[in-house]
Amino acid sequence: MAQQIKIDVCVIGAGSGGLSVAAGTAQLGLKTILIERNEMGGDCLNTGCVPSKALLAASKHAQSFRNNNIKGIASIEPEIDFAAVKDHVMDTIKSIEPNDSQERFESLGVKVIRESAKFISKDIVQAGDFNITSRYFIIATGSTPVVPPISGLDGDKILTNETIFHLREKPDHLLVIGGGPIGIEMAQAHRRLGSQVSIFDMGMMLPRDDSGNVDVLRKTLEKENINIYENISIKEVAHTPQQITLTIEKDRKLIEITGSHLLITAGRKPVTDGLDLEKAQVNFNKRGIEVDARLRTNNKNIFAIGDVAGGPQFTHIAGYHAGIVIRNICFKIPAKVNYQALPWVTYTDPELAQVGMTEQTARNQYGDDIKIVESLYEENDRAISERNTTGRLRVITTKRGRILGASMVGHQAGDLIGIWGLAISSKLKIGAIAGMISPYPSLSEINKRAAGAWYTPRLFSKRTREFVKLLQLLPF
């Protein structure tokens, strides 16, 4: 006989978004249950953000031995113990794990149930031996990798982000299908750790980012001897016990590339299987659960957040969604999502960062009524002193100076881009950044230099010079 429980909030999924909602509602006094069938922390902690950044950090450290640009210090080829690097990755996960643990959330007053969840009616969820009636349900089940239907592809003989971090043998030649952020990050990490790497994409790599900035990154990857095959189609995959062969078509020619391991990073799909959403009368499709601007489903007592809600697939978006839901449920504030200042970063070296509108999005909305200014790393004294001058910043504004977006490629771009997100969300004009005092020498001066460049044509124009001369006739 199932045990009947009545509570205020039932959260399904203990990833970034689900954990944030559960912690918030419990600490604000609402009776909260958190249901998770797999590992606490979800994709971000166990198979996504945390392990990938740990692996990237190790690979960047290895590369620093090879590419030393400071005179008087010799470059050397580092000795790499690939299995030990994976120990570093697992140690990083374990260091962060307590923050997402069942014990911590129970100490906050959350009841944690480690079972699969499914709806049995519009207001009841079954999880193991429990039937849970709740005033509100929050579905935060995330997403999972998509394996494309390629002829000959054996799903049991491939790697995805869910399995690659457990691989302890160094790939001789890693084949990566998918030129998005995950694929590019893993390609560079493995190349720097000693593997030969080839990337394959049916379009251009990183298509959502500024194409000029992507070119800067592409040249770096090619300089590191990563093979990049863009605008291709994959005709067939052939598996043998020792190798994997891809047959691709490029410019109407068939090419065969053989590798030792195959990583699939060709997109993700929302996790809705097994939830029995039909019984909850919740609308969904292959892109995810349908929600309104307040993240409510058509069943207004059920919310969906993070990847499963069908929007941008970033950990920070799941956390942002959690805040929207908490304001709606706990404080009865009809908060709505606003992606106007949405940032994203590809954590390669150099990093690729974007916030707000891209140039193409801005032109689609404003036509020619935009202005673009740039600032180069090679003009920044800190970048010059550290011999790290690859990169640029591009800022897009209206003709009146309202900031619409910023695109950046270079060292620490993911950190430097943040000020432009604040400016966009606060509806600041570019003069606010131009008037800021930046410490010298710092990379943050790249931001100030771009903002100053916005005023340069007008400030030093013939008209302004004539006006200054007139002013000199006045007494001080």
C-alpha positions in Angstrom: 0.0 0.0 0.0 1.6 3.3 -1.1 2.2 5.9 1.7 0.2 9.1 1.1 2.1 12.4 1.6 0.7 15.9 1.3 3.2 18.8 0.9 3.6 22.3 -0.5 6.3 21.7 -3.2 7.5 18.6 -5.0 10.6 19.0 -7.1 11.4 16.3 -9.7 15.1 16.3 -10.5 18.1 17.2 -8.4 20.2 19.0 -10.9 21.2 22.7 -10.7 17.6 24.1 -11.1 15.9 21.5 -8.9 18.4 21.8 -6.1 18.0 25.6 -6.1 14.2 25.5 -5.9 14.2 22.8 -3.2 16.7 24.7 -1.0 14.8 28.0 -1.5 11.3 26.8 -0.8 12.4 24.6 2.2 14.3 27.5 3.8 11.3 29.8 3.3 9.1 27.4 5.3 7.3 25.4 2.7 7.2 21.6 3.1 9.3 20.3 0.2 10.1 17.0 -1.3 12.9 16.4 -3.8 12.8 13.3 -6.1 15.9 12.1 -7.9 16.4 8.7 -9.5 20.1 9.1 -10.3 23.0 11.1 -8.9 22.5 14.2 -6.8 23.8 17.2 -8.6 22.6 16.1 -12.1 24.5 16.6 -15.3 26.4 19.7 -14.3 28.2 18.2 -11.3 28.7 14.6 -12.6 28.9 14.7 -16.4 28.9 18.3 -17.5 30.2 21.7 -16.3 32.4 20.5 -13.4 34.3 17.6 -15.0 34.7 19.3 -18.3 36.2 22.4 -16.7 38.5 20.2 -14.6 39.7 18.4 -17.7 40.1 21.7 -19.5 42.2 23.1 -16.6 44.5 20.1 -16.8 44.9 20.4 -20.5 45.6 24.1 -20.3 48.3 23.5 -17.7 49.9 20.9 -20.0 49.9 23.4 -22.9 51.5 26.1 -20.8 54.7 23.9 -20.7 54.7 23.6 -24.5 53.9 27.2 -25.5 55.9 29.4 -23.2 56.3 32.9 -24.8 58.4 34.5 -22.0 62.1 34.8 -23.0 64.5 33.0 -20.7 62.1 30.1 -19.9 62.4 27.0 -22.0 59.3 25.2 -23.4 59.2 21.5 -22.8 56.9 18.6 -23.6 55.1 17.6 -20.4 54.8 14.1 -19.2 51.1 13.3 -19.0 49.5 10.5 -17.0 46.0 10.4 -18.6 44.5 8.1 -15.9 45.9 10.4 -13.2 44.3 13.4 -15.0 41.0 11.6 -14.8 41.6 11.2 -11.0 42.0 15.0 -10.9 38.6 15.2 -12.6 36.9 12.8 -10.2 38.6 14.6 -7.2 37.1 17.9 -8.4 33.6 16.3 -8.5 34.1 14.9 -5.0 35.2 18.3 -3.7 31.9 19.9 -4.8 29.7 16.9 -4.2 28.9 17.7 -0.5 27.1 21.0 -1.6 24.7 18.9 -3.7 24.4 15.9 -1.3 21.3 14.3 0.0 22.6 14.9 3.6 22.9 18.6 3.0 19.4 19.0 1.6 17.9 17.0 4.4 19.7 19.3 6.8 17.8 22.2 5.1 14.5 20.4 5.8 14.0 18.8 2.4 12.7 15.3 2.2 14.7 13.5 -0.5 13.4 10.4 -2.3 15.8 8.5 -4.5 13.3 7.0 -6.9 11.8 7.5 -10.3 8.8 9.8 -10.4 5.7 9.7 -12.5 2.3 11.4 -12.5 -0.7 9.4 -11.7 -3.1 12.3 -11.9 -2.9 16.1 -12.4 -1.9 16.7 -8.7 -0.4 13.4 -7.6 3.1 12.0 -8.3 4.2 8.4 -7.5 7.8 7.8 -6.4 8.6 4.3 -5.1 6.3 3.6 -2.2 5.0 7.1 -2.0 2.0 8.9 -3.5 2.7 12.6 -3.2 0.0 15.2 -3.4 1.5 18.7 -3.7 0.2 22.3 -4.2 3.0 22.8 -6.7 5.2 20.5 -8.8 8.5 21.6 -10.4 9.8 19.4 -13.2 13.6 19.8 -13.5 14.6 16.6 -15.2 17.2 18.1 -17.6 18.3 16.7 -20.9 20.3 13.8 -22.3 22.7 13.5 -25.3 21.2 12.8 -28.7 22.7 10.0 -30.8 22.1 10.8 -34.5 20.8 8.1 -36.9 24.0 7.4 -38.9 24.3 4.3 -40.9 26.4 1.7 -39.1 26.6 3.6 -35.8 26.6 1.3 -32.7 25.4 3.2 -29.7 27.2 0.8 -27.4 30.6 1.7 -28.9 30.5 5.5 -28.6 31.3 8.1 -26.0 29.0 10.9 -24.9 29.5 13.5 -22.1 27.9 11.0 -19.8 30.7 8.4 -20.4 33.9 10.2 -21.6 35.0 11.4 -18.2 35.2 7.8 -17.0 37.5 6.9 -19.9 40.9 6.2 -18.3 42.8 5.2 -21.5 44.1 8.1 -23.6 42.5 8.0 -27.1 45.0 7.6 -29.9 42.7 9.5 -32.2 39.4 11.0 -30.9 36.7 11.5 -33.5 34.2 14.2 -32.4 30.8 14.5 -34.1 29.4 17.9 -33.3 31.1 21.3 -33.4 29.1 22.9 -30.6 30.6 24.0 -27.3 30.9 20.5 -25.7 32.5 19.0 -28.8 35.0 21.9 -29.2 35.9 21.9 -25.5 36.5 18.2 -25.4 38.5 18.3 -28.7 40.9 20.9 -27.5 41.3 19.2 -24.0 42.1 15.8 -25.5 44.5 17.3 -28.1 46.5 19.0 -25.4 46.5 15.9 -23.3 48.2 14.0 -26.2 45.5 12.6 -28.5 45.1 13.2 -32.2 41.7 14.8 -32.7 39.3 15.4 -35.6 36.0 17.3 -35.4 33.1 16.9 -37.8 30.0 19.1 -38.2 27.3 19.3 -40.9 27.5 23.1 -40.6 30.0 25.6 -39.3 31.4 25.1 -35.8 29.8 27.2 -33.0 27.2 28.8 -35.3 25.5 30.8 -32.5 28.6 32.9 -31.8 30.1 35.9 -33.7 31.7 34.4 -36.8 34.8 36.6 -36.7 35.5 35.5 -33.1 34.9 31.9 -34.1 37.6 32.4 -36.8 40.1 33.4 -34.1 39.3 30.3 -32.1 39.4 28.1 -35.3 42.9 29.3 -36.2 44.1 28.4 -32.7 42.6 24.9 -32.9 44.2 24.4 -36.3 47.5 25.6 -35.1 47.3 22.9 -32.4 46.8 20.4 -35.2 43.1 19.6 -34.6 41.5 18.5 -37.8 38.2 20.4 -38.5 35.8 19.2 -41.1 32.9 21.6 -41.5 29.9 21.6 -43.9 30.1 17.8 -44.3 27.7 14.9 -44.2 28.5 11.7 -42.5 27.6 8.8 -44.7 28.6 5.8 -42.6 30.3 4.6 -39.5 32.2 1.3 -39.4 33.2 -0.2 -36.1 36.0 -2.8 -35.6 37.4 -4.0 -32.3 40.4 -1.7 -32.7 39.1 1.3 -34.6 36.3 3.4 -35.9 36.1 4.7 -39.5 33.9 7.6 -40.6 33.0 8.0 -44.2 32.1 11.6 -44.9 31.2 13.7 -47.9 32.9 17.0 -48.4 32.6 19.0 -51.6 31.0 16.0 -53.3 34.0 13.8 -52.4 34.0 10.8 -50.1 36.7 10.8 -47.4 37.5 8.1 -44.9 38.9 9.0 -41.5 39.9 6.4 -38.9 40.2 6.8 -35.2 40.3 4.9 -32.0 37.4 6.5 -30.1 34.2 8.3 -31.2 32.6 11.1 -29.1 29.0 12.2 -30.0 28.2 15.8 -29.1 25.4 16.4 -31.6 22.8 18.0 -29.4 20.6 17.1 -26.4 17.0 16.2 -25.9 14.7 16.9 -22.9 14.1 14.1 -20.4 10.4 13.5 -20.3 10.2 9.8 -20.7 8.6 8.0 -17.8 7.0 11.1 -16.3 3.5 10.2 -17.7 2.8 13.9 -18.4 -0.4 13.0 -20.1 -1.9 12.0 -16.8 -1.0 15.4 -15.4 -2.6 17.0 -18.5 0.7 18.7 -19.3 1.5 19.7 -22.9 5.0 18.8 -24.2 6.7 18.0 -27.5 10.1 16.8 -28.7 11.7 20.2 -27.8 10.5 19.9 -24.2 7.6 20.8 -21.9 5.6 23.8 -23.0 5.7 26.7 -20.5 4.7 30.3 -20.4 6.9 33.3 -19.4 6.4 32.4 -15.7 7.6 28.8 -16.5 4.1 27.4 -15.8 2.7 24.6 -17.9 -0.8 24.5 -19.0 -1.5 22.9 -15.7 -0.8 26.1 -13.7 0.3 24.2 -10.5 3.1 22.5 -12.5 6.3 24.4 -13.5 9.1 23.2 -15.7 12.6 24.6 -15.5 16.1 24.2 -17.0 16.7 22.1 -20.1 13.4 20.2 -19.9 11.5 23.5 -20.4 12.8 23.7 -24.0 14.7 26.9 -23.8 18.4 27.7 -23.6 20.4 24.7 -22.3 22.8 26.2 -19.8 23.3 25.5 -16.1 23.1 29.2 -15.2 19.7 29.3 -17.0 18.4 26.5 -14.7 19.5 28.5 -11.7 17.9 31.6 -13.1 14.7 29.7 -13.7 14.7 28.5 -10.1 14.7 32.2 -8.9 11.7 32.9 -11.2 9.7 29.9 -9.7 10.6 30.8 -6.1 9.3 34.4 -6.6 6.1 33.0 -8.2 5.4 30.3 -5.6 6.7 31.8 -2.4 6.2 35.5 -2.8 3.3 35.4 -5.3 5.2 37.8 -7.6 4.3 37.1 -11.3 8.0 37.1 -12.3 8.7 36.2 -15.9 11.8 35.1 -17.8 13.8 37.7 -19.8 16.7 36.5 -21.9 17.7 39.9 -23.1 21.0 39.7 -21.2 21.6 35.9 -21.6 25.3 35.1 -21.5 27.1 31.9 -22.7 30.8 30.9 -22.8 32.7 28.2 -24.5 35.6 27.5 -22.2 38.3 26.8 -24.8 41.6 28.6 -24.9 41.0 31.3 -25.9 37.6 31.5 -24.4 34.6 32.5 -26.5 31.9 34.6 -24.8 28.6 36.2 -25.7 25.9 38.2 -23.9 22.8 39.7 -25.3 22.3 40.1 -29.1 24.7 38.9 -31.7 25.4 41.3 -34.6 23.0 39.3 -36.8 20.2 39.3 -34.3 20.7 43.1 -33.8 20.6 43.7 -37.6 17.5 41.6 -37.9 15.8 43.8 -35.3 17.3 47.2 -35.9 18.6 47.1 -39.5 21.4 49.5 -40.0 20.4 51.5 -36.9 23.2 49.9 -34.9 26.8 50.7 -34.2 29.7 48.2 -33.5 32.9 49.0 -31.8 35.9 46.8 -31.2 38.9 46.5 -28.8 41.8 44.2 -29.4 43.8 42.2 -26.9 47.0 43.2 -28.7 46.3 46.8 -27.6 46.0 45.9 -23.9 49.1 46.4 -21.8 48.3 43.5 -19.5 47.8 41.1 -22.4 51.1 42.3 -23.9 53.0 41.9 -20.7 51.7 38.3 -20.4 52.2 37.5 -24.1 48.6 36.6 -24.4 47.4 38.9 -27.1 45.0 36.7 -29.1 41.5 38.0 -29.0 39.1 40.9 -29.4 35.9 42.4 -28.0 33.0 43.6 -30.2 30.2 45.6 -28.6 26.9 46.3 -30.4 24.7 49.3 -29.6 21.9 51.4 -31.0 22.9 54.6 -32.7 22.0 56.3 -29.4 24.4 54.2 -27.4 22.1 51.7 -25.7 24.0 48.4 -25.3 22.4 45.5 -27.2 25.1 42.8 -27.0 28.8 42.0 -26.7 30.9 39.2 -28.2 34.4 38.4 -27.0 37.2 35.9 -27.7 40.3 35.8 -25.7 41.9 35.1 -22.3 39.3 35.2 -19.5 36.6 36.3 -21.9 34.0 34.5 -19.8 34.7 36.7 -16.8 35.2 39.9 -18.7 31.9 39.7 -20.5 29.9 40.0 -17.3 29.9 43.7 -17.1 28.2 43.9 -20.4 25.4 41.6 -19.1 24.9 44.0 -16.2 24.8 46.9 -18.5 22.2 45.3 -20.7 20.0 44.2 -17.9 20.2 47.6 -16.2 19.5 49.4 -19.6 22.7 51.4 -19.4 24.2 53.3 -22.3 27.8 52.8 -23.3 28.8 56.0 -21.6 28.5 54.2 -18.3 31.3 51.8 -19.3 33.4 54.6 -20.9 33.2 56.6 -17.6 34.3 53.7 -15.4 37.7 53.7 -13.8 39.5 50.4 -14.6 42.6 49.3 -12.6 45.9 49.4 -14.6 47.2 47.2 -16.0 44.2 44.8 -16.3 42.3 43.0 -19.0 39.2 44.9 -17.9 40.6 47.9 -19.7 39.6 46.1 -22.9 36.0 46.8 -22.0 36.7 50.5 -21.2 38.7 50.9 -24.4 35.8 49.6 -26.6 33.4 51.9 -24.8 35.8 54.9 -25.4 36.1 53.9 -29.1 32.3 54.5 -29.5 32.9 58.2 -28.9 36.1 58.6 -30.8 34.7 59.6 -34.3 32.4 62.3 -32.7 34.9 63.5 -30.1 37.8 64.2 -32.5 35.6 65.4 -35.4 36.2 68.7 -37.1 33.0 70.0 -35.6 34.1 69.2 -32.1 37.6 70.8 -32.7 36.0 74.0 -33.9 33.7 74.0 -30.8 36.7 73.6 -28.5 38.4 76.6 -30.2 35.4 78.7 -29.5 35.3 77.7 -25.9 38.9 78.8 -25.5 37.8 82.4 -26.1 35.8 82.3 -22.8 37.4 83.2 -19.5 38.1 80.2 -17.2 
